[in-house]
Amino acid sequence: MKNAVFTVIILLGLVACKNNSKATSEATDKSEVEKKYPSDVIPFMDEWKILCGDGTRSEDLMNFEKKDFFYVENDGETHWVVYKTPNAGITSRTSSNTRTELGQKTHWIPETGGKLKGTLKVMHVSTTGDATKASSFSTVIGQIHSDEGHENEPLKIYYKKFPGHEKGSVFWNYEINTEGDNIGRFDYSTAVWGYNFSDVGSSANEYPKEPEDGIALGEEFSYEVNVYKGMMHLTFTTEGREVKKFAKNLLKSDFATRKDIPEQVLKVYANREKGGGVERDTAYAGEIQYFKQGCYNQANAKSTNSEIYGGDIAKQYANGSYAEVWFREATVGAATEPTRN
């Protein structure tokens, strides 16, 4: 009888072990099935290469991810591609700012153009910085970047939020393509929701009043950049608000003489101006360009006095010294003729 009992116990154990093994196998299989890469969520990844905030680069983004920088999250309803980068890390040769950002492989000139779209929500911007510095507490979520000349940026789309505010600002900057060897940088900024680049604090720790029409962290919005026959058309949308549209000629300068330089530019760049430069009359005509999209953190310690915890990325993430942007949809392709309203 005792032997029979032991036999039953052993058999039950084997069954339980088999069931546990089956459950583990099923869980593993399920996990493998549910595993999502950024290229599964936004299929255009074959059009891009990437630079992450720790210096990781890749030109093959199919089934590529980078833990803590470029990966997929689900908010309970939707898969999102996450772009995350610290205030300090490894940067590109032309910038002091870290980025986890896509760079378009295809290059083009404004006369040929192209179109970039994105639907996103900004989840975090640096909580430290000097409020008098225009780049503090901000990240760039989309760009057009030159690949020749001064390698300027005819477009940078920003999100910026001051500490303690619920709502932040979305604005876009046009960089004046300075004539000749004068390479002083001058951005002209236009507000979409909230403030523009030139609205800063009265001191390092004093902020402007919170914008009434701003965008909160976690609030979804979309942009479209359509460069058609040299004209840059921008469209911004978010639920429950009127569509915002802008246009800028990339073939003919609005800033070709000293009297054309806006007061906003003179104010923001008063301490950085080099020789009173103006823009070349043809702006970006014939100059090679490409799109960028993701999270280009503007909160470096050099220009914004943001905290970087000795460059330790884990400590920066733990203490709010980072930027994080989620995209759920994005496309890139040829320009299209703008619709008439």
DRENDREN-971834 format. One record per residue (C-alpha): residue number from 1; x, y, z. Coordinates in nm, 3 decimals, padded with zeros to 5 digits. Each point is the difference from the previous one (the first is absolute). Layout:
BEGIN
> NUM, X, Y, Z
...
end
This chain:
BEGIN
> 1, 00.000, 00.000, 00.000
> 2, 00.282, 00.237, 00.093
> 3, 00.171, -00.064, -00.336
> 4, -00.325, 00.072, -00.181
> 5, -00.032, 00.336, 00.181
> 6, 00.356, 00.095, -00.092
> 7, -00.067, -00.095, -00.361
> 8, -00.308, 00.223, -00.011
> 9, 00.196, 00.290, 00.153
> 10, 00.279, -00.040, -00.253
> 11, -00.246, -00.016, -00.287
> 12, -00.179, 00.312, 00.124
> 13, 00.333, 00.177, 00.027
> 14, 00.091, -00.094, -00.353
> 15, -00.335, 00.128, -00.125
> 16, 00.041, 00.327, 00.191
> 17, 00.352, 00.040, -00.128
> 18, -00.118, -00.065, -00.354
> 19, -00.284, 00.253, 00.040
> 20, 00.237, 00.261, 00.143
> 21, 00.242, -00.063, -00.285
> 22, -00.284, 00.035, -00.249
> 23, -00.119, 00.322, 00.167
> 24, 00.353, 00.140, -00.004
> 25, 00.041, -00.096, -00.362
> 26, -00.334, 00.159, -00.090
> 27, 00.093, 00.317, 00.191
> 28, 00.334, 00.012, -00.182
> 29, -00.170, -00.056, -00.334
> 30, -00.258, 00.266, 00.083
> 31, 00.273, 00.243, 00.103
> 32, 00.184, -00.062, -00.326
> 33, -00.320, 00.050, -00.198
> 34, -00.081, 00.325, 00.184
> 35, 00.353, 00.141, -00.026
> 36, -00.017, 00.327, -00.192
> 37, 00.283, 00.193, -00.158
> 38, -00.029, 00.364, -00.108
> 39, -00.005, -00.120, -00.363
> 40, -00.314, -00.204, 00.081
> 41, -00.182, 00.310, 00.126
> 42, 00.123, 00.252, -00.259
> 43, 00.096, -00.192, -00.315
> 44, 00.200, 00.282, -00.165
> 45, 00.315, -00.085, 00.201
> 46, 00.177, -00.127, -00.313
> 47, 00.013, 00.365, -00.112
> 48, 00.213, 00.109, 00.296
> 49, 00.315, -00.039, 00.206
> 50, 00.022, 00.090, 00.370
> 51, 00.229, 00.159, 00.258
> 52, -00.087, -00.073, 00.365
> 53, 00.093, 00.203, 00.306
> 54, 00.273, -00.244, 00.104
> 55, 00.170, 00.021, -00.340
> 56, -00.156, -00.315, -00.145
> 57, -00.044, 00.026, -00.376
> 58, -00.179, -00.228, -00.242
> 59, -00.086, 00.020, -00.369
> 60, -00.220, -00.311, 00.011
> 61, -00.306, 00.065, 00.215
> 62, -00.206, -00.302, -00.097
> 63, -00.052, -00.200, 00.323
> 64, 00.240, 00.238, 00.174
> 65, -00.043, 00.140, 00.351
> 66, 00.223, 00.155, 00.262
> 67, -00.095, -00.047, 00.364
> 68, -00.073, 00.329, 00.180
> 69, 00.028, 00.200, -00.324
> 70, -00.202, -00.142, -00.292
> 71, -00.268, -00.261, 00.063
> 72, -00.375, -00.069, 00.012
> 73, -00.245, 00.073, 00.282
> 74, -00.371, -00.072, 00.021
> 75, -00.223, 00.243, 00.192
> 76, -00.278, -00.258, 00.036
> 77, -00.154, 00.079, -00.336
> 78, 00.275, 00.084, -00.250
> 79, 00.357, -00.093, -00.078
> 80, 00.236, 00.300, -00.007
> 81, 00.360, 00.040, -00.113
> 82, 00.197, 00.157, 00.285
> 83, 00.292, 00.238, -00.060
> 84, 00.183, 00.080, 00.324
> 85, 00.328, 00.182, 00.063
> 86, 00.182, 00.157, 00.299
> 87, 00.118, 00.358, 00.044
> 88, 00.360, -00.121, -00.041
> 89, 00.132, -00.290, -00.203
> 90, 00.177, -00.050, -00.330
> 91, -00.095, 00.256, -00.263
> 92, 00.047, 00.050, -00.373
> 93, 00.301, 00.195, -00.130
> 94, -00.209, 00.314, -00.063
> 95, -00.188, 00.025, 00.331
> 96, 00.035, 00.017, 00.378
> 97, -00.346, -00.154, 00.038
> 98, -00.074, -00.371, 00.030
> 99, -00.263, -00.162, -00.215
> 100, -00.179, -00.324, -00.066
> 101, -00.105, 00.106, -00.345
> 102, -00.052, -00.140, -00.347
> 103, 00.192, 00.144, -00.295
> 104, -00.150, -00.045, -00.347
> 105, 00.216, -00.200, -00.241
> 106, -00.149, 00.167, -00.308
> 107, 00.120, 00.356, -00.059
> 108, -00.172, 00.265, -00.213
> 109, 00.002, 00.368, -00.088
> 110, -00.288, 00.239, 00.076
> 111, -00.095, 00.020, -00.367
> 112, -00.067, -00.377, 00.009
> 113, -00.120, -00.009, 00.359
> 114, -00.154, -00.273, 00.212
> 115, -00.261, -00.063, 00.267
> 116, 00.030, -00.109, 00.364
> 117, -00.291, -00.072, 00.235
> 118, -00.013, -00.103, 00.365
> 119, -00.256, -00.061, 00.274
> 120, 00.153, 00.017, 00.345
> 121, -00.013, 00.094, 00.364
> 122, 00.288, 00.145, 00.199
> 123, 00.028, -00.185, 00.330
> 124, 00.285, 00.188, 00.168
> 125, 00.243, 00.289, -00.042
> 126, 00.286, 00.093, 00.230
> 127, -00.115, 00.143, 00.333
> 128, 00.324, 00.193, 00.052
> 129, 00.150, 00.294, -00.186
> 130, 00.030, 00.378, -00.010
> 131, -00.335, 00.157, -00.090
> 132, 00.171, 00.295, -00.171
> 133, 00.155, -00.236, -00.255
> 134, -00.234, -00.058, -00.293
> 135, 00.091, -00.369, -00.043
> 136, -00.062, -00.102, 00.363
> 137, -00.271, -00.257, 00.074
> 138, -00.048, -00.082, -00.369
> 139, 00.041, -00.270, -00.261
> 140, -00.017, 00.003, -00.380
> 141, -00.246, -00.254, -00.144
> 142, 00.050, 00.055, -00.374
> 143, 00.253, 00.171, -00.226
> 144, 00.116, 00.083, -00.348
> 145, 00.380, 00.003, 00.001
> 146, 00.245, 00.115, -00.266
> 147, 00.278, -00.233, -00.110
> 148, 00.219, 00.270, -00.152
> 149, 00.084, 00.367, 00.040
> 150, -00.020, 00.101, 00.366
> 151, -00.200, -00.319, 00.072
> 152, -00.280, 00.213, 00.137
> 153, -00.357, -00.101, 00.084
> 154, -00.278, 00.165, -00.202
> 155, -00.243, -00.163, 00.242
> 156, 00.002, -00.114, 00.361
> 157, -00.331, -00.088, 00.170
> 158, 00.023, 00.040, 00.378
> 159, -00.191, -00.098, 00.310
> 160, 00.089, 00.196, 00.317
> 161, -00.149, 00.000, 00.349
> 162, 00.115, 00.200, 00.302
> 163, 00.018, -00.183, 00.337
> 164, -00.320, 00.024, 00.203
> 165, -00.214, 00.068, -00.306
> 166, -00.259, -00.253, -00.114
> 167, 00.008, 00.123, -00.359
> 168, 00.296, 00.059, -00.229
> 169, 00.052, 00.161, -00.339
> 170, 00.037, -00.129, -00.354
> 171, 00.183, 00.233, -00.240
> 172, 00.211, -00.020, -00.314
> 173, 00.328, 00.172, -00.080
> 174, 00.141, 00.102, -00.335
> 175, 00.379, 00.041, 00.000
> 176, 00.123, 00.289, -00.212
> 177, 00.248, -00.140, -00.255
> 178, 00.268, 00.261, 00.049
> 179, 00.183, 00.137, -00.301
> 180, 00.367, -00.068, -00.068
> 181, 00.235, -00.109, 00.276
> 182, -00.198, 00.170, 00.277
> 183, -00.140, -00.301, 00.184
> 184, -00.175, 00.171, 00.290
> 185, -00.317, -00.196, 00.076
> 186, -00.334, 00.178, -00.011
> 187, -00.333, -00.175, 00.051
> 188, -00.332, 00.170, -00.061
> 189, -00.271, -00.165, 00.210
> 190, -00.376, -00.034, -00.052
> 191, -00.241, -00.122, 00.267
> 192, -00.250, -00.276, -00.078
> 193, -00.146, -00.052, 00.347
> 194, 00.133, 00.200, 00.294
> 195, 00.322, 00.202, -00.027
> 196, 00.277, 00.026, -00.256
> 197, 00.376, -00.044, 00.048
> 198, 00.056, 00.358, 00.115
> 199, -00.237, -00.016, 00.299
> 200, 00.226, -00.067, 00.298
> 201, 00.007, 00.051, 00.375
> 202, 00.092, 00.324, 00.173
> 203, 00.273, -00.182, 00.196
> 204, 00.146, -00.350, 00.016
> 205, -00.280, -00.125, 00.228
> 206, -00.286, 00.232, -00.097
> 207, -00.226, -00.115, -00.280
> 208, -00.253, 00.172, -00.225
> 209, -00.368, -00.048, 00.075
> 210, -00.123, -00.342, -00.111
> 211, -00.138, 00.014, -00.356
> 212, -00.378, -00.030, -00.009
> 213, -00.003, -00.169, -00.340
> 214, 00.297, -00.230, 00.065
> 215, 00.042, -00.375, -00.040
> 216, 00.040, -00.222, 00.307
> 217, 00.247, -00.284, 00.038
> 218, -00.172, -00.314, -00.127
> 219, -00.238, 00.197, -00.224
> 220, -00.008, -00.130, -00.356
> 221, 00.055, 00.224, -00.301
> 222, 00.114, -00.032, -00.361
> 223, 00.214, 00.192, -00.246
> 224, 00.050, -00.012, -00.376
> 225, 00.297, 00.152, -00.182
> 226, -00.057, 00.021, -00.375
> 227, 00.274, 00.165, -00.205
> 228, -00.154, 00.049, -00.344
> 229, 00.187, 00.180, -00.280
> 230, 00.210, 00.190, 00.252
> 231, -00.286, 00.108, 00.226
> 232, -00.012, -00.153, 00.349
> 233, -00.358, -00.065, 00.114
> 234, -00.054, -00.087, 00.368
> 235, -00.321, -00.139, 00.148
> 236, -00.060, -00.065, 00.371
> 237, -00.306, -00.175, 00.142
> 238, -00.127, -00.113, 00.338
> 239, -00.343, -00.114, 00.112
> 240, -00.253, 00.270, 00.079
> 241, 00.197, 00.293, -00.145
> 242, 00.019, 00.175, -00.333
> 243, 00.262, -00.118, -00.246
> 244, 00.308, 00.224, -00.011
> 245, 00.167, 00.057, -00.339
> 246, 00.315, 00.189, -00.098
> 247, 00.204, 00.051, -00.317
> 248, 00.363, 00.106, -00.053
> 249, 00.186, 00.053, -00.326
> 250, 00.332, -00.190, 00.003
> 251, 00.118, 00.145, -00.333
> 252, -00.025, 00.372, 00.073
> 253, 00.120, 00.169, 00.319
> 254, -00.214, 00.215, 00.228
> 255, 00.318, 00.106, 00.185
> 256, 00.240, 00.113, -00.275
> 257, 00.067, 00.350, 00.138
> 258, 00.079, 00.129, 00.345
> 259, -00.333, 00.178, 00.028
> 260, -00.177, -00.332, -00.068
> 261, 00.140, -00.167, 00.312
> 262, -00.291, -00.026, 00.250
> 263, 00.025, 00.153, 00.347
> 264, -00.061, -00.346, 00.143
> 265, 00.325, -00.124, -00.158
> 266, 00.201, 00.298, 00.121
> 267, -00.131, -00.055, 00.352
> 268, 00.067, -00.373, 00.025
> 269, 00.344, 00.007, -00.164
> 270, 00.130, 00.331, 00.135
> 271, 00.301, -00.165, 00.166
> 272, 00.078, -00.243, -00.283
> 273, -00.023, 00.216, -00.308
> 274, 00.300, -00.009, -00.233
> 275, 00.052, 00.301, -00.223
> 276, -00.364, 00.085, -00.058
> 277, -00.059, -00.280, -00.250
> 278, -00.298, -00.020, -00.232
> 279, -00.145, -00.287, -00.203
> 280, 00.101, -00.072, -00.356
> 281, -00.268, 00.121, -00.239
> 282, -00.075, -00.351, -00.130
> 283, -00.043, -00.144, 00.352
> 284, 00.031, -00.383, -00.034
> 285, -00.047, -00.024, -00.378
> 286, 00.195, -00.292, -00.149
> 287, 00.137, -00.106, 00.340
> 288, -00.017, -00.370, 00.093
> 289, -00.243, -00.076, 00.285
> 290, -00.139, -00.297, 00.194
> 291, -00.263, -00.058, 00.268
> 292, 00.061, -00.095, 00.363
> 293, -00.257, -00.127, 00.253
> 294, 00.008, -00.111, 00.362
> 295, 00.131, 00.157, 00.319
> 296, 00.281, 00.255, -00.031
> 297, 00.052, 00.117, 00.360
> 298, 00.096, 00.369, 00.022
> 299, 00.083, 00.000, 00.374
> 300, 00.379, -00.030, -00.003
> 301, 00.192, 00.135, 00.298
> 302, 00.218, 00.227, -00.215
> 303, -00.274, 00.231, -00.127
> 304, -00.289, -00.056, 00.243
> 305, 00.169, -00.085, 00.331
> 306, -00.204, -00.320, 00.018
> 307, 00.097, -00.264, 00.256
> 308, 00.188, -00.299, -00.145
> 309, 00.118, -00.195, 00.310
> 310, 00.353, -00.037, -00.133
> 311, -00.134, -00.140, -00.326
> 312, -00.133, -00.315, 00.170
> 313, -00.296, -00.093, -00.219
> 314, -00.176, -00.216, 00.260
> 315, 00.018, 00.283, 00.255
> 316, -00.128, 00.248, -00.257
> 317, -00.299, -00.220, -00.077
> 318, -00.069, -00.047, 00.372
> 319, 00.011, 00.376, 00.068
> 320, -00.193, 00.148, -00.292
> 321, 00.298, 00.104, -00.212
> 322, -00.125, -00.143, -00.327
> 323, -00.252, 00.040, -00.282
> 324, -00.245, -00.266, -00.117
> 325, -00.230, 00.005, -00.303
> 326, -00.248, -00.268, -00.119
> 327, -00.113, -00.034, -00.364
> 328, -00.285, -00.231, -00.102
> 329, -00.011, 00.090, -00.369
> 330, 00.242, 00.155, -00.248
> 331, 00.058, 00.004, -00.374
> 332, 00.263, 00.139, -00.235
> 333, -00.009, 00.035, -00.376
> 334, -00.039, 00.226, -00.299
> 335, -00.148, 00.348, 00.020
> 336, -00.360, 00.051, -00.107
> 337, -00.179, 00.304, -00.134
> 338, -00.159, 00.178, 00.300
> 339, -00.378, 00.004, 00.015
> 340, -00.165, 00.337, -00.040
> 341, -00.223, 00.117, 00.285
end
